[in-house]
């Protein structure tokens, strides 16, 4: 994601690339939009809407603290202590 964030080139999910190659329009990648944000408070606020729609309550400060690890595309080693 770093290369796209700096504007060097566009990064695509392989399924998006396949859809475009077949002449289609891929779905909007909401995760990608959130990962490209520099404002974690915005991401938490936006995410709370989706979580509440599915009956999930999350402590906003704990979620904000976990986001860098969640967005790192690495093995998540944290806990789910932010879930109430």
Residue frames relative to the residue before (quaternion, step in Angstrom):
aa qw qx qy qz dx dy dz
X 1.0000 0.0000 0.0000 0.0000 0.00 0.00 0.00
X 0.5521 0.6455 -0.3916 0.3538 3.58 1.12 -0.56
X 0.6559 0.5206 -0.3160 0.4461 3.58 0.95 -0.85
X 0.6666 0.4809 -0.3120 0.4765 3.58 0.97 -0.74
X 0.6219 0.5627 -0.3371 0.4277 3.55 1.03 -0.78
X 0.7069 0.4364 -0.2570 0.4937 3.58 1.07 -0.70
X 0.5238 -0.6725 0.3891 0.3493 3.59 1.27 -0.04
X 0.3987 0.7395 -0.4662 0.2771 3.58 1.25 0.19
X 0.7652 -0.2186 0.1346 0.5903 3.58 1.01 -0.78
X 0.5658 -0.6059 0.4587 0.3199 3.53 -1.31 0.36
X 0.2186 -0.7650 0.5960 0.1083 3.58 -0.89 0.97
X 0.1003 -0.8113 0.5757 0.0179 3.56 -0.80 1.06
X 0.4723 -0.5907 0.5707 0.3198 3.49 -1.26 0.57
X 0.5736 -0.6201 0.3878 0.3689 3.61 -0.93 0.75
X 0.6290 0.5236 -0.3560 0.4511 3.61 1.06 -0.60
X 0.6179 0.5288 -0.3426 0.4703 3.61 1.09 -0.66
X 0.6313 0.5318 -0.3214 0.4641 3.56 1.01 -0.84
X 0.6553 0.5097 -0.3025 0.4682 3.58 0.97 -0.86
X 0.6506 0.5111 -0.3133 0.4662 3.59 0.92 -0.90
X 0.6684 0.4897 -0.3018 0.4715 3.60 0.92 -0.89
X 0.6379 0.5297 -0.3269 0.4536 3.60 1.00 -0.80
X 0.6949 0.4426 -0.2593 0.5040 3.59 1.15 -0.61
X 0.6052 -0.6083 0.3345 0.3896 3.59 1.30 0.20
X 0.5634 0.6172 -0.3823 0.3944 3.58 1.25 0.15
X 0.4211 -0.6517 0.5590 0.2924 3.51 -1.38 -0.09
X 0.3587 -0.7569 0.4988 0.2225 3.60 -0.55 1.09
X 0.5874 -0.5464 0.4581 0.3830 3.55 -1.29 0.38
X 0.5822 -0.5612 0.4503 0.3786 3.56 -1.22 0.47
X 0.3140 -0.7473 0.5610 0.1682 3.58 -0.87 0.99
X 0.2269 -0.8150 0.5222 0.1076 3.56 -0.01 1.32
X 0.6176 0.5414 -0.3524 0.4486 3.60 0.98 -0.76
X 0.6473 0.5190 -0.3157 0.4605 3.58 0.94 -0.88
X 0.6346 0.5272 -0.3319 0.4573 3.59 0.95 -0.85
X 0.6812 0.4831 -0.2898 0.4675 3.57 0.94 -0.87
X 0.6547 0.5193 -0.3174 0.4482 3.59 0.97 -0.81
X 0.6773 0.4992 -0.2943 0.4534 3.61 1.07 -0.62
X 0.5340 0.6336 -0.4039 0.3875 3.61 1.24 -0.21
X 0.3381 -0.7231 0.5640 0.2115 3.56 -1.11 0.68
X 0.6767 0.4796 -0.2670 0.4907 3.57 1.29 -0.24
X 0.2504 -0.8070 0.5182 0.1323 3.58 -0.12 1.29
X 0.5889 0.5620 -0.3777 0.4412 3.61 1.10 -0.56
X 0.6210 0.5253 -0.3347 0.4758 3.60 1.06 -0.73
X 0.6494 0.5177 -0.3154 0.4590 3.58 0.94 -0.92
X 0.6526 0.5051 -0.3153 0.4686 3.60 0.92 -0.88
X 0.6615 0.5049 -0.3122 0.4583 3.60 0.86 -0.92
X 0.6682 0.4908 -0.2927 0.4764 3.58 0.93 -0.91
X 0.6751 0.5089 -0.2870 0.4504 3.57 0.96 -0.89
X 0.5811 0.5950 -0.3725 0.4117 3.59 1.06 -0.70
X 0.6091 0.5642 -0.3480 0.4355 3.57 1.04 -0.78
X 0.6905 0.4682 -0.2758 0.4774 3.58 0.85 -0.98
X 0.6528 0.5225 -0.3194 0.4459 3.57 0.94 -0.88
X 0.6648 0.5073 -0.3058 0.4552 3.61 0.89 -0.91
X 0.6091 0.5617 -0.3513 0.4360 3.59 1.05 -0.74
X 0.7462 0.3588 -0.1967 0.5252 3.57 1.19 -0.56
X 0.5888 -0.6366 0.3422 0.3619 3.56 1.24 0.47
X 0.5239 0.6213 -0.4184 0.4055 3.59 1.17 0.49
X 0.1543 -0.7732 0.6114 0.0674 3.54 -0.88 1.02
X 0.0337 -0.8087 0.5859 -0.0383 3.56 -0.80 1.06
X 0.4528 -0.6455 0.5408 0.2931 3.55 -1.07 0.79
X 0.4409 -0.7419 0.4342 0.2583 3.63 -0.48 1.15
X 0.6662 0.4991 -0.3209 0.4518 3.62 0.93 -0.82
X 0.6583 0.4957 -0.3183 0.4687 3.59 0.96 -0.79
X 0.6368 0.5219 -0.3299 0.4618 3.59 0.99 -0.80
X 0.6459 0.5175 -0.3205 0.4607 3.58 0.94 -0.87
X 0.6555 0.5125 -0.3086 0.4609 3.60 1.00 -0.79
X 0.7008 0.4737 -0.2631 0.4640 3.60 1.09 -0.68
X 0.5240 0.6962 -0.3978 0.2872 3.61 1.12 -0.58
X 0.6432 0.5176 -0.3700 0.4260 3.66 0.79 -0.76
X 0.6682 0.4803 -0.3053 0.4792 3.58 0.98 -0.79
X 0.6526 0.5152 -0.3197 0.4544 3.59 0.99 -0.80
X 0.7199 0.4425 -0.2421 0.4768 3.58 1.00 -0.81
X 0.5198 0.6750 -0.4001 0.3378 3.62 1.24 -0.18
X 0.3252 -0.7636 0.4921 0.2626 3.61 1.25 -0.21
X 0.5196 0.5751 -0.4401 0.4535 3.53 1.04 0.82
X 0.6854 -0.4297 0.3451 0.4760 3.55 -1.25 0.00
X 0.3573 -0.7326 0.5412 0.2067 3.58 -0.81 1.04
X 0.1073 -0.8243 0.5555 0.0229 3.57 -0.56 1.17
X 0.5279 0.6378 -0.4065 0.3865 3.58 1.28 -0.04
X 0.5099 -0.6259 0.4893 0.3299 3.51 -1.31 0.11
X 0.4840 -0.6373 0.5047 0.3239 3.51 -1.30 -0.06
X 0.1742 0.8355 -0.4997 0.1478 3.55 1.08 0.82
X 0.5907 0.5825 -0.3777 0.4111 3.61 1.18 -0.35
X 0.5973 0.5580 -0.3729 0.4391 3.61 1.19 -0.35
X 0.2630 -0.7718 0.5631 0.1339 3.55 -0.83 1.02
